[in-house]
Amino acid sequence: MGQVTIQNDVYDVYGDEAGADDYFAAALHGAAYQDAQEHERRQALVTATRMFDRQTWQGTITDDVTPQPLQWPRKNVVDKYGNPIDENTTPTQIIEGAYELANILLSDTSIQTQPSSGSNIKEVGAGSARVVFFQPTWRTQGRFPQIVGELVNQFLAAAVQGLSAFASGTDVDSFFKDRDYGYTREGLT
């Protein structure tokens, strides 16, 4: 965790300015960050951090007594391979994800208000038969742009938790009734 100062106010952020500068010095796509004014870079890091802290992550915050200023570090978190994450460390993917999100925000601030990268289809049917999906697409498509999602989605609370479906308009029991969906932490098997 780092901090940035904007108009004499100090804000906690994931990573730090020097880390972001180094990260984008080696990135072909980092022009928005590199071309931005110093205060804009700081604002982008704060905004990215705020967007991250509004998400539902695996586990719980490490320090629930003080409490800690940001959602990371966290305890009881595993990576996409099932390996435990040190509860006193913010994963590199979270820090780099914040940098990537800051870079994108400098080009397009509307990313803050985009709920999904997919559609919100709830029901599909033909004639009297209908299938209703109860889970919104942002849980499976991702809240963040692809480059950010590739880094951080593995740490979001279980994406398939609570997935269910219902079929109507038939005269037999639902196919979904006794089905084993083979859920794993990474998704369907």
ChimeraX attribute file (.defattr): number of C-alpha atoms within 10 A of each C-alpha:
attribute: neighborCount
match mode: 1-to-1
recipient: residues
	/A:1	14
	/A:2	13
	/A:3	16
	/A:4	18
	/A:5	13
	/A:6	14
	/A:7	6
	/A:8	7
	/A:9	7
	/A:10	10
	/A:11	16
	/A:12	17
	/A:13	24
	/A:14	29
	/A:15	21
	/A:16	18
	/A:17	18
	/A:18	9
	/A:19	15
	/A:20	23
	/A:21	15
	/A:22	10
	/A:23	14
	/A:24	18
	/A:25	14
	/A:26	9
	/A:27	10
	/A:28	7
	/A:29	13
	/A:30	18
	/A:31	14
	/A:32	17
	/A:33	24
	/A:34	17
	/A:35	11
	/A:36	15
	/A:37	11
	/A:38	13
	/A:39	13
	/A:40	16
	/A:41	24
	/A:42	21
	/A:43	19
	/A:44	25
	/A:45	30
	/A:46	22
	/A:47	19
	/A:48	23
	/A:49	25
	/A:50	17
	/A:51	15
	/A:52	23
	/A:53	14
	/A:54	9
	/A:55	12
	/A:56	13
	/A:57	20
	/A:58	17
	/A:59	17
	/A:60	16
	/A:61	21
	/A:62	19
	/A:63	17
	/A:64	9
	/A:65	7
	/A:66	7
	/A:67	10
	/A:68	12
	/A:69	14
	/A:70	17
	/A:71	21
	/A:72	24
	/A:73	23
	/A:74	22
	/A:75	18
	/A:76	13
	/A:77	22
	/A:78	16
	/A:79	17
	/A:80	13
	/A:81	9
	/A:82	11
	/A:83	9
	/A:84	12
	/A:85	17
	/A:86	15
	/A:87	18
	/A:88	13
	/A:89	13
	/A:90	17
	/A:91	20
	/A:92	13
	/A:93	17
	/A:94	22
	/A:95	23
	/A:96	20
	/A:97	25
	/A:98	29
	/A:99	30
	/A:100	25
	/A:101	25
	/A:102	27
	/A:103	24
	/A:104	22
	/A:105	22
	/A:106	19
	/A:107	13
	/A:108	11
	/A:109	13
	/A:110	9
	/A:111	15
	/A:112	14
	/A:113	7
	/A:114	12
	/A:115	14
	/A:116	18
	/A:117	15
	/A:118	13
	/A:119	11
	/A:120	13
	/A:121	12
	/A:122	12
	/A:123	13
	/A:124	11
	/A:125	12
	/A:126	8
	/A:127	6
	/A:128	8
	/A:129	12
	/A:130	15
	/A:131	15
	/A:132	15
	/A:133	17
	/A:134	14
	/A:135	18
	/A:136	15
	/A:137	18
	/A:138	17
	/A:139	17
	/A:140	16
	/A:141	17
	/A:142	20
	/A:143	22
	/A:144	23
	/A:145	16
	/A:146	13
	/A:147	13
	/A:148	21
	/A:149	20
	/A:150	13
	/A:151	19
	/A:152	24
	/A:153	24
	/A:154	21
	/A:155	21
	/A:156	18
	/A:157	16
	/A:158	18
	/A:159	20
	/A:160	16
	/A:161	13
	/A:162	9
	/A:163	13
	/A:164	13
	/A:165	15
	/A:166	14
	/A:167	19
	/A:168	14
	/A:169	13
	/A:170	10
	/A:171	7
	/A:172	8
	/A:173	10
	/A:174	14
	/A:175	10
	/A:176	12
	/A:177	11
	/A:178	8
	/A:179	8
	/A:180	7
	/A:181	12
	/A:182	8
	/A:183	12
	/A:184	12
	/A:185	17
	/A:186	14
	/A:187	13
	/A:188	9
	/A:189	8
